[in-house]
Amino acid sequence: MFSKKPDEYSQSSPPVARPSAGGSTFSVIGSDVVIRGDIEATVDLHVDGRIEGDIKCASLVQGEGSHVEGAIVAETARLAGSVSGSITARELVVLRTARINGDVHYDALTIEQGAEVEGRFAHRVPGRTAATAPGAAKPATASLDDGEPKLTLAS
């Protein structure tokens, strides 16, 4: 009366996460997570927790309460928490809640009023990607478009 066929009892494999139709995906490190070690991701990364190690990813979004102790290398980065280490990014946005202690290497830079940065700013050499930039890139006088490095101050 309530019997099932044997094939209904067979275990299926768990669902596999697949990237969206556009091929992009992201990873989230929650506020209750502490990672001791380097992180390397080919996708976007959202960090709300604490990282004690270097981060290398396509795009980084850092939450207000998060803390990174180590170098950050990303194509784009939007920082709102604290960072103790160097930052290398093609496009960097430093929000007003950000506290950075380390050198910053960038192609395009936006800083909101109230952000704190203790370190040196250096415009990167054009044509060098974030993945190939050295930890201590030399300041460059070359341009993005018109011969001048781009710096945007946000209010």
C-alpha positions, 0 to 999 in steps of 0.5 A, spaced: 500 500 500 505 505 501 511 501 498 516 505 493 519 502 488 527 500 489 529 506 484 526 511 488 530 509 494 537 510 490 541 516 493 542 522 488 548 526 488 547 533 492 546 539 487 552 542 484 552 550 484 553 552 477 555 559 475 549 564 472 548 564 465 553 570 465 559 565 467 560 570 474 559 567 481 562 570 488 564 567 494 562 570 501 566 570 508 561 571 513 562 576 519 563 570 524 569 567 520 576 567 521 581 565 516 588 564 517 592 563 511 592 566 504 586 566 499 586 566 492 579 566 488 578 567 480 571 570 482 569 576 486 569 575 493 565 579 499 569 579 506 565 580 512 570 576 517 577 576 519 583 574 514 590 573 516 593 572 510 594 575 503 588 575 498 588 575 491 581 575 487 578 578 481 574 583 485 573 584 492 568 587 497 570 588 504 564 590 509 565 595 515 566 590 520 571 586 517 579 586 518 584 584 513 591 583 515 595 581 509 596 584 502 590 585 497 591 584 490 585 585 485 582 588 479 577 592 483 576 593 490 571 596 494 574 597 502 570 599 508 573 595 513 580 595 516 586 593 512 593 592 515 598 591 508 599 593 501 593 594 496 594 593 489 588 594 484 586 597 478 580 600 480 580 602 488 574 605 492 576 607 499 569 608 503 569 613 509 569 607 514 575 604 511 582 604 515 588 602 511 595 601 514 599 600 508 601 602 501 596 603 496 598 601 488 592 603 483 590 605 476 584 609 478 582 611 486 576 614 489 576 616 496 570 618 501 571 623 506 573 620 512 577 614 510 583 613 514 590 611 510 596 611 513 601 609 508 603 611 501 599 612 494 603 610 488 600 610 481 601 603 477 605 603 471 600 602 465 599 596 462 601 592 468 595 588 471 594 587 478 596 580 478 603 581 475 604 588 479 610 587 484 608 588 492 612 595 491 611 598 485 614 604 483 610 611 482 609 612 475 607 619 472 604 615 466 596 616 465 590 613 464 587 617 459 590 624 459 597 624 461 595 624 469 593 619 474 586 619 476 584 620 483 577 621 485 574 624 491 567 622 494 563 626 499 
